Amino acid sequence: MIAGAFVLVFFTLQAQEAHNSGGCGYTGKSPWLAQYQYNRETATTQRDLDTTWLYVPVTVHIVGKDNGSGYYPTQFAIRAICEMNGQFEASHIRFYFKPGDAFRFINNSAWYEHDWDGGSDMINGNRLPNRLNIFVVGDPAGNCGYSWQDAIVLGKNCSGSGNTTWAHEAGHHLSLPHPFYGWEGFDWNYNEPAPSQTNGHAVERKNGSNCNAAGDGFCDTPPDYLNFRWSCNGDFESTTLQTDPNGVTFRSDASIIMGYALDACASRFSPEQIEAMRANLYDEHSEYLQINQPLADLPDDANVNLISPIDTQVTQYNDLTMSWNALPGATFYTLEIGLFSNFVPTIYSQTISTSVTSGMISIHVAKVMPNNRVMYWRVHAYNNWDVCQPIGEFVYGVFKTQNLSATNELEKVFAAELSPNPVASGLPAMLSISADQTMDALLYVSDMAGKKCIEQNIRVAAGDNQLEISTTGLQAGLYIVTLQNEKGLIVKRLSVSR
């Protein structure tokens, strides 16, 4: 499925989250782009007008600390690629995960928070050929991100939902400079007319008379002198008024992704920027163009079939395993557990990569859940190509947590053991019960989905008792055997083999 267009809320933006406060470490202009723009007339070929989709494989290197902490969540990286595809849709460029090599995880504190030397070591020690290498770290040399040495590096604090940092750095990777090129690191009083040059580069005029030779060299990106993160007004222009060398005032175009407007303001690449990125892919990064047809999408209406726990099945609060059926074509699954059906808050999330194409997939939850709570869970499916799913179409399961191993009054007068365990399907399992007194109880056997397979009332005499449990008709798998009365309950697990 193709990521849809992004809808922006029209408002005057005066503040933004802290993760948008950092800048970009890219300050130059690529030699390739300089040559491309110098030969603009001869470089313009039929391919510049081509709307053929170009497909770029990526590997995301998620960097943590030496002890394995600090990882940017995998599901956030999937979301970031989905959103980046929406931002690049007009360019007919689409990013997909390199099949079989979508994610790599690196434990290195010196790279997790690095300076430029550390960044160079990280990139050159881990960069892989024939794909866009994306590194996500804690602190990329004090920036939100940068494009350098044929890779892009992103700070996880600048990589939240709706960010333009990923698309901005990918634009640099494909040759684009900032629209305020030449103003990087240049301090100026914007109440004064701009100088004719900054840092040895011509300053672009509002009338466009020098647009080919000044600023970013693109005539369809208006002048922009703002080298800091800035807010926009309701017209998606800068709130800061600037004055060009001719004394003409203007406001910067906040919609351009390659500028420093805040995330909620920026949304697009200009047509000339798009032509340059596509030409760069054909020329400088032609090794990326490995496919010319889309890979397989997942059906838009595909839902993961949840197996266990569902239907308010009672589960052990500190020993929880979630199971579902593999979805054909899926290679990634994100499991989410929440206190409410809207999953706000989501108290547990885990993403796995798998080659399993059929049968059951299970994840043991590495977190203690709240006890005695009704809880909700769901599973998102993705593959290397299809990283976006329609919102609101997920089915969810419901379960209840308990401490099934807790001592209760029944355990004080009752002892029970199952044997053999595992038991072959069709053969009986024996439940040996030792009781201090005669009492009645309810015996029931349920599968891992919570469906009751056997239910009967029993009377247990004081002393030793033997109760046969039939496995006829039971499929191979795990079952829960429960003895319950007013004194409490005893739970045993029974494994039935083929």
C-alpha positions as CSV (number, residue, x, y, z in Angstrom):
1,M,0.0,0.0,0.0
2,I,1.3,3.5,-0.9
3,A,1.6,5.9,2.0
4,G,-1.1,8.5,1.6
5,A,-0.7,12.3,1.5
6,F,-0.1,14.0,4.8
7,V,-2.9,16.3,6.1
8,L,-1.6,19.3,8.0
9,V,-3.6,21.4,10.5
10,F,-3.6,25.0,9.6
11,F,-2.6,27.1,12.6
12,T,0.0,29.6,13.7
13,L,2.9,27.6,15.1
14,Q,4.7,29.4,17.9
15,A,6.2,26.4,19.7
16,Q,7.4,22.9,19.0
17,E,8.5,19.9,21.0
18,A,12.0,19.8,22.3
19,H,13.0,17.1,19.8
20,N,12.7,19.7,17.0
21,S,15.1,22.1,18.6
22,G,18.3,20.7,17.0
23,G,19.8,21.5,13.6
24,C,21.3,19.5,10.8
25,G,25.0,18.8,10.5
26,Y,25.0,19.1,6.7
27,T,26.5,22.5,5.6
28,G,27.8,22.0,2.1
29,K,26.8,21.5,-1.4
30,S,27.7,18.3,-3.2
31,P,30.1,18.4,-6.1
32,W,27.6,16.3,-8.0
33,L,24.9,18.9,-7.6
34,A,27.3,21.8,-8.5
35,Q,28.1,20.0,-11.7
36,Y,24.4,19.1,-12.3
37,Q,23.3,22.8,-11.9
38,Y,26.3,24.1,-13.9
39,N,25.2,21.9,-16.8
40,R,21.5,22.4,-16.1
41,E,20.4,22.8,-19.7
42,T,22.3,19.9,-21.1
43,A,21.5,17.8,-18.0
44,T,17.8,18.2,-18.5
45,T,16.8,15.0,-20.4
46,Q,13.6,13.1,-20.8
47,R,14.2,11.3,-17.6
48,D,13.8,14.5,-15.7
49,L,10.2,14.5,-16.8
50,D,9.8,10.8,-16.2
51,T,7.3,9.7,-13.5
52,T,8.6,6.2,-13.3
53,W,8.8,5.1,-9.6
54,L,12.3,4.7,-8.3
55,Y,12.8,2.3,-5.4
56,V,15.5,2.7,-2.8
57,P,16.5,-0.1,-0.4
58,V,17.4,0.8,3.1
59,T,19.1,-0.9,6.1
60,V,18.5,0.8,9.5
61,H,21.3,0.5,12.0
62,I,19.9,1.0,15.4
63,V,22.7,2.0,17.8
64,G,22.5,1.4,21.6
65,K,24.8,1.7,24.5
66,D,27.4,-0.9,25.5
67,N,24.8,-2.6,27.7
68,G,22.2,-2.8,25.0
69,S,20.0,0.0,26.3
70,G,18.8,3.1,24.5
71,Y,17.6,1.5,21.3
72,Y,15.3,3.5,19.1
73,P,12.2,1.2,18.9
74,T,12.0,-0.9,15.7
75,Q,8.4,-0.1,15.2
76,F,9.2,3.6,15.2
77,A,11.7,3.0,12.4
78,I,9.0,1.2,10.4
79,R,6.7,4.2,11.0
80,A,9.4,6.7,10.0
81,I,9.9,4.9,6.6
82,C,6.2,4.9,6.1
83,E,6.0,8.7,6.8
84,M,9.0,9.4,4.7
85,N,7.4,7.6,1.8
86,G,4.4,9.9,2.1
87,Q,6.8,13.0,2.1
88,F,8.5,11.6,-1.0
89,E,5.4,10.5,-2.9
90,A,5.3,13.5,-5.3
91,S,8.9,12.7,-6.3
92,H,7.9,9.1,-7.2
93,I,10.7,7.8,-5.0
94,R,9.9,5.0,-2.5
95,F,12.0,3.5,0.2
96,Y,11.8,-0.1,1.3
97,F,13.7,-2.4,3.7
98,K,16.5,-4.4,2.1
99,P,15.0,-8.0,2.1
100,G,16.9,-10.1,4.6
101,D,18.8,-7.2,6.0
102,A,16.3,-4.6,7.2
103,F,17.7,-4.0,10.7
104,R,21.0,-4.2,12.4
105,F,21.6,-3.6,16.1
106,I,24.9,-2.1,17.4
107,N,25.9,-1.8,21.1
108,N,28.5,1.0,21.3
109,S,28.2,3.9,23.7
110,A,30.9,5.8,21.9
111,W,28.7,5.7,18.7
112,Y,25.4,6.1,20.6
113,E,26.5,9.6,21.6
114,H,29.3,10.6,19.2
115,D,31.4,13.4,17.9
116,W,32.5,13.7,14.3
117,D,35.4,11.3,14.6
118,G,33.0,8.8,16.3
119,G,30.5,9.2,13.5
120,S,33.1,8.6,10.9
121,D,34.2,5.4,12.6
122,M,30.6,4.2,13.0
123,I,29.7,4.8,9.4
124,N,32.8,3.3,7.9
125,G,32.8,0.4,10.2
126,N,29.2,-0.6,9.5
127,R,28.1,0.8,6.1
128,L,26.8,-1.8,3.7
129,P,26.9,-1.6,-0.1
130,N,24.0,-1.1,-2.5
131,R,21.5,0.5,-0.2
132,L,20.8,3.7,1.8
133,N,22.4,3.2,5.2
134,I,20.4,4.8,8.0
135,F,21.9,5.1,11.5
136,V,19.7,6.0,14.5
137,V,21.6,7.1,17.6
138,G,21.1,9.0,20.8
139,D,23.2,12.1,19.9
140,P,24.6,12.6,16.4
141,A,27.4,15.1,17.1
142,G,25.0,17.5,18.7
143,N,22.6,17.6,15.7
144,C,19.1,16.3,14.9
145,G,20.8,14.5,12.1
146,Y,23.3,14.7,9.3
147,S,24.2,13.2,5.9
148,W,27.8,12.3,5.6
149,Q,30.1,9.7,4.0
150,D,27.3,8.3,1.9
151,A,25.0,7.5,4.9
152,I,22.5,9.4,7.0
153,V,22.6,9.6,10.8
154,L,19.6,10.5,12.8
155,G,19.0,11.4,16.5
156,K,16.2,9.3,18.0
157,N,14.9,12.4,19.9
158,C,14.3,14.1,16.5
159,S,12.6,11.0,15.0
160,G,9.1,11.1,16.5
161,S,5.9,10.7,14.7
162,G,5.4,13.4,12.0
163,N,9.1,14.3,11.8
164,T,10.7,15.7,8.7
165,T,14.2,14.9,9.9
166,W,14.4,11.6,8.0
167,A,13.2,13.1,4.7
168,H,15.4,16.1,5.2
169,E,18.6,14.0,5.6
170,A,17.5,11.7,2.8
171,G,17.2,14.8,0.6
172,H,20.8,15.8,1.5
173,H,21.9,12.2,0.7
174,L,20.3,12.7,-2.8
175,S,22.3,15.9,-3.3
176,L,20.0,18.7,-2.0
177,P,21.5,21.5,0.1
178,H,19.6,23.8,2.5
179,P,17.7,26.6,0.8
180,F,19.6,29.0,3.1
181,Y,22.9,27.6,1.7
182,G,25.7,30.1,2.6
183,W,24.0,31.2,5.8
184,E,25.1,28.2,7.9
185,G,26.8,29.6,11.0
186,F,26.3,33.2,9.9
187,D,24.8,35.6,12.5
188,W,22.7,38.4,11.2
189,N,20.2,41.1,12.4
190,Y,17.2,40.4,10.2
191,N,16.0,43.9,10.7
192,E,18.8,45.0,8.4
193,P,19.1,44.4,4.6
194,A,21.1,41.2,3.9
195,P,24.6,41.6,2.6
196,S,25.3,40.6,-1.0
197,Q,27.5,37.7,0.1
198,T,27.6,35.4,3.1
199,N,30.5,33.0,3.7
200,G,31.7,33.7,0.2
201,H,28.4,32.8,-1.5
202,A,26.0,35.1,-3.3
203,V,22.8,35.9,-1.3
204,E,19.6,35.2,-3.2
205,R,17.4,38.1,-4.1
206,K,13.6,38.1,-3.8
207,N,13.1,39.0,-7.5
208,G,14.9,35.8,-8.6
209,S,17.5,37.6,-10.7
210,N,20.3,35.4,-9.3
211,C,18.4,32.3,-8.2
212,N,20.6,30.0,-10.4
213,A,23.8,31.2,-8.7
214,A,22.7,32.0,-5.2
215,G,21.2,30.1,-2.3
216,D,20.5,26.4,-3.1
217,G,20.7,27.1,-6.9
218,F,17.0,26.2,-7.4
219,C,14.8,28.9,-8.8
220,D,11.5,27.4,-7.4
221,T,12.7,27.6,-3.8
222,P,12.3,31.2,-2.7
223,P,15.0,33.1,-0.7
224,D,15.6,31.8,2.8
225,Y,18.2,33.2,5.2
226,L,17.0,31.4,8.4
227,N,19.7,29.1,9.7
228,F,17.9,28.1,12.9
229,R,14.7,26.2,13.7
230,W,11.8,28.5,13.1
231,S,8.0,28.6,13.4
232,C,5.5,29.4,10.7
233,N,2.2,31.4,10.4
234,G,-1.1,30.2,9.0
235,D,0.1,30.8,5.4
236,F,3.1,28.5,6.0
237,E,5.6,31.3,5.9
238,S,8.2,32.3,8.4
239,T,7.1,34.6,11.2
240,T,10.5,36.3,10.8
241,L,10.5,39.0,8.2
242,Q,13.7,39.2,6.2
243,T,15.1,41.8,3.8
244,D,17.1,41.0,0.7
245,P,20.2,43.0,-0.5
246,N,17.9,45.2,-2.7
247,G,15.8,46.2,0.4
248,V,12.8,43.9,-0.5
249,T,11.1,42.2,2.4
250,F,9.9,38.7,2.4
251,R,9.0,35.6,4.5
252,S,10.6,32.2,3.9
253,D,8.5,29.3,2.5
254,A,8.0,27.0,5.4
255,S,6.7,24.1,3.3
256,I,10.1,23.2,1.9
257,I,11.4,20.2,3.8
258,M,15.1,21.1,3.2
259,G,14.7,24.3,5.2
260,Y,14.7,24.6,9.0
261,A,10.9,25.2,9.5
262,L,9.5,23.1,12.3
263,D,8.1,19.7,11.4
264,A,4.4,20.7,11.4
265,C,5.2,23.4,8.8
266,A,7.3,21.5,6.2
267,S,5.7,19.1,3.8
268,R,7.3,19.1,0.3
269,F,10.1,19.1,-2.1
270,S,10.0,21.6,-5.0
271,P,9.8,20.3,-8.6
272,E,13.4,21.3,-9.3
273,Q,14.6,19.6,-6.1
274,I,12.7,16.5,-7.2
275,E,14.3,16.5,-10.7
276,A,17.8,16.8,-9.0
277,M,17.1,13.9,-6.6
278,R,15.9,11.7,-9.4
279,A,18.9,12.5,-11.6
280,N,21.1,11.8,-8.6
281,L,19.6,8.4,-8.2
282,Y,20.2,7.6,-11.9
283,D,23.8,8.9,-11.7
284,E,25.5,8.9,-8.4
285,H,23.4,6.2,-6.7
286,S,22.4,3.9,-9.6
287,E,23.3,0.9,-7.5
288,Y,20.2,1.5,-5.5
289,L,18.0,0.9,-8.5
290,Q,17.8,-2.9,-8.1
291,I,14.1,-3.4,-8.9
292,N,11.8,-1.7,-11.3
293,Q,8.5,-3.2,-10.1
294,P,6.9,-3.0,-6.6
295,L,7.3,-5.9,-4.3
296,A,4.3,-7.6,-2.7
297,D,1.9,-5.5,-0.7
298,L,-0.1,-6.9,2.2
299,P,-3.8,-6.8,1.7
300,D,-5.3,-3.5,3.1
301,D,-7.9,-5.5,4.9
302,A,-5.6,-8.2,6.3
303,N,-5.9,-8.8,10.0
304,V,-3.7,-11.0,12.1
305,N,-5.6,-13.9,13.6
306,L,-5.0,-13.8,17.4
307,I,-4.8,-17.2,19.1
308,S,-4.1,-16.6,22.8
309,P,-5.0,-15.1,25.1
310,I,-8.4,-14.0,23.9
311,D,-12.0,-14.0,25.2
312,T,-10.9,-12.7,28.7
313,Q,-8.8,-15.8,29.2
314,V,-7.1,-15.7,32.6
315,T,-3.3,-15.5,32.4
316,Q,-0.4,-15.5,34.8
317,Y,0.5,-11.8,35.3
318,N,4.2,-12.3,35.3
319,D,4.5,-15.1,32.8
320,L,2.7,-14.1,29.7
321,T,3.0,-15.6,26.2
322,M,1.1,-14.1,23.2
323,S,0.3,-16.3,20.2
324,W,-1.1,-15.6,16.7
325,N,-1.2,-17.1,13.3
326,A,1.4,-16.0,10.8
327,L,0.1,-13.7,8.0
328,P,1.2,-14.8,4.6
329,G,3.7,-12.2,3.2
330,A,4.4,-10.6,6.5
331,T,8.0,-10.3,7.8
332,F,7.6,-8.0,10.8
333,Y,5.1,-8.0,13.6
334,T,4.6,-5.4,16.3
335,L,2.8,-6.7,19.5
336,E,1.2,-4.0,21.6
337,I,-0.5,-4.4,25.1
338,G,-2.6,-1.7,26.6
339,L,-4.8,-1.1,29.6
340,F,-7.7,0.0,27.4
341,S,-9.1,-0.9,24.0
342,N,-7.7,2.3,22.4
343,F,-4.2,1.3,23.6
344,V,-3.7,4.7,25.4
345,P,-1.4,4.1,27.2
346,T,0.4,1.3,25.4
347,I,2.3,-0.3,28.3
348,Y,4.2,-2.9,26.3
349,S,5.4,-3.0,22.7
350,Q,7.8,-5.4,20.9
351,T,8.6,-5.8,17.2
352,I,10.0,-9.0,15.8
353,S,11.4,-10.0,12.4
354,T,10.6,-13.5,11.3
355,S,10.8,-15.8,8.3
356,V,7.8,-17.9,9.5
357,T,5.1,-17.8,6.8
358,S,2.6,-20.2,8.2
359,G,1.5,-21.7,11.6
360,M,1.7,-20.1,15.0
361,I,4.0,-17.4,16.2
362,S,4.5,-16.8,19.9
363,I,6.3,-14.1,21.9
364,H,7.1,-14.4,25.6
365,V,6.4,-10.9,27.1
366,A,9.5,-9.7,28.9
367,K,7.6,-7.5,31.3
368,V,5.5,-8.0,34.4
369,M,1.9,-7.0,33.7
370,P,-0.4,-5.3,36.3
371,N,-2.1,-8.0,38.3
372,N,-5.9,-8.5,38.4
373,R,-6.6,-6.3,35.4
374,V,-8.5,-6.8,32.2
375,M,-6.1,-5.9,29.4
376,Y,-6.0,-5.6,25.6
377,W,-3.5,-6.7,22.9
378,R,-3.1,-6.4,19.2
379,V,-0.6,-7.2,16.5
380,H,0.4,-5.1,13.5
381,A,1.9,-6.9,10.4
382,Y,4.3,-5.4,7.9
383,N,6.8,-6.6,5.3
384,N,9.9,-5.2,3.8
385,W,7.9,-3.4,1.2
386,D,4.6,-2.6,2.9
387,V,5.4,-0.5,6.0
388,C,2.0,1.3,6.3
389,Q,-1.2,-0.1,7.5
390,P,-4.7,1.5,7.5
391,I,-5.4,3.0,11.0
392,G,-8.3,1.6,13.0
393,E,-8.6,-1.8,11.3
394,F,-6.8,-3.9,13.9
395,V,-8.6,-6.6,15.8
396,Y,-7.6,-6.9,19.5
397,G,-7.7,-9.7,22.1
398,V,-8.8,-9.3,25.7
399,F,-7.3,-11.2,28.7
400,K,-7.3,-10.9,32.5
401,T,-4.2,-11.2,34.6
402,Q,-4.1,-13.1,37.9
403,N,-1.4,-14.6,40.1
404,L,-2.3,-18.2,39.3
405,S,0.6,-19.5,41.4
406,A,-0.4,-17.7,44.5
407,T,-1.0,-19.7,47.7
408,N,-4.7,-19.9,48.5
409,E,-6.9,-21.9,50.9
410,L,-7.5,-24.7,48.4
411,E,-3.7,-25.3,48.1
412,K,-3.5,-25.8,51.9
413,V,-5.8,-28.8,51.9
414,F,-5.3,-30.0,48.3
415,A,-2.4,-31.3,46.3
416,A,-2.6,-32.3,42.6
417,E,-0.2,-33.7,40.1
418,L,-0.6,-34.5,36.4
419,S,1.1,-37.5,34.7
420,P,2.2,-38.3,32.2
421,N,2.9,-34.8,31.1
422,P,3.3,-34.5,28.1
423,V,0.6,-37.1,27.2
424,A,0.0,-38.5,23.7
425,S,-3.3,-37.4,22.2
426,G,-5.9,-40.0,22.7
427,L,-4.4,-41.5,25.8
428,P,-5.6,-40.4,29.3
429,A,-3.8,-38.2,31.7
430,M,-4.0,-39.0,35.3
431,L,-4.7,-36.3,37.9
432,S,-3.5,-37.5,41.3
433,I,-5.2,-35.6,44.1
434,S,-4.3,-35.8,47.8
435,A,-6.9,-34.1,50.0
436,D,-7.1,-33.5,53.8
437,Q,-10.9,-33.6,53.7
438,T,-13.8,-34.5,51.4
439,M,-15.0,-31.7,49.2
440,D,-16.6,-30.8,45.9
441,A,-14.8,-29.0,43.1
442,L,-15.2,-28.0,39.5
443,L,-12.7,-29.4,37.1
444,Y,-12.3,-27.9,33.6
445,V,-9.7,-28.1,30.8
446,S,-9.3,-25.2,28.5
447,D,-7.1,-24.6,25.5
448,M,-4.7,-21.6,25.3
449,A,-7.4,-19.5,23.6
450,G,-9.6,-19.9,26.7
451,K,-12.1,-22.3,25.1
452,K,-13.3,-24.9,27.6
453,C,-12.8,-28.4,26.2
454,I,-13.8,-30.4,29.3
455,E,-15.9,-29.4,32.3
456,Q,-17.3,-31.5,35.1
457,N,-18.2,-31.5,38.8
458,I,-16.1,-33.9,40.9
459,R,-16.2,-35.1,44.6
460,V,-12.8,-35.6,46.1
461,A,-12.6,-37.9,49.1
462,A,-10.2,-37.4,52.0
463,G,-6.9,-39.2,51.1
464,D,-5.5,-40.1,47.7
465,N,-7.6,-39.8,44.6
466,Q,-7.0,-40.7,40.9
467,L,-9.0,-38.9,38.2
468,E,-8.7,-39.8,34.6
469,I,-8.7,-36.9,32.1
470,S,-9.5,-38.0,28.5
471,T,-7.5,-36.4,25.7
472,T,-9.6,-37.9,23.0
473,G,-10.3,-35.1,20.4
474,L,-7.7,-32.8,21.8
475,Q,-5.3,-31.4,19.3
476,A,-1.6,-31.3,20.1
477,G,-0.8,-28.2,22.2
478,L,-0.9,-26.7,25.7
479,Y,-4.0,-26.9,27.9
480,I,-4.9,-25.4,31.3
481,V,-6.3,-27.8,33.9
482,T,-8.2,-26.0,36.7
483,L,-9.6,-27.3,39.9
484,Q,-11.8,-24.6,41.6
485,N,-14.2,-24.3,44.5
486,E,-15.1,-21.7,47.2
487,K,-11.6,-22.1,48.8
488,G,-9.7,-21.1,45.7
489,L,-8.2,-22.7,42.6
490,I,-5.3,-24.9,41.5
491,V,-4.0,-24.5,38.0
492,K,-1.8,-27.0,36.1
493,R,-0.5,-27.0,32.5
494,L,-1.0,-30.1,30.4
495,S,1.0,-30.7,27.2
496,V,-0.7,-32.9,24.6
497,S,1.6,-34.3,21.9
498,R,0.8,-36.0,18.6
